[in-house]
Amino acid sequence: MEIDGFGTLVHPDELKWTETPGGNALKVMRVSAETGSWTALFRSAKGTTNPPHIHLGPADFYVLSGVLEYRGGVARTGDWIYEPNGAEHDATHHPEETVYLANVHGAIAFYGEDKQIVGISDWRGMKALMDQQGGG
């Protein structure tokens, strides 16, 4: 909900999880067309492995519950992760159900074979998901 002169107030418990391929679901809470940044809650099912990707802008993540295994190490409940522009991952694995807050400041490019880009996650896609869940 937009609050005149203040910003935005979001009640995440009132948003529905939007399922995405591969075992993830998300609740998009904020999208900025101006900066290309977006904020979302992610829920990854136990055993989910996100595909290799590169961040085309910085991002930070706060693990609310569960475990996130990635190139930089293992993040558990209460851990915060910062990744600079250009951070690359072979894969990110969730050995148990994991919920985390993502603040992403740019697109994420997903790799296929031989590091060919097979998909992009950016503010436009996040805006479309936010509109679907009724938050736009």
ABEGO torsion letter per residue (X at the ends): XBBBGAEBBBBAAABBBBBBBGGBBBBBABBBAAAGBBBBBBBBBBGBBBBBBBBAEBBBBBBABEBBBBAAEBBBBGBBBBBBBGBBBABBBBABBBBBBBBBBEBBBBBBBGGBBABBBBAAAAAAAAAAAGAX
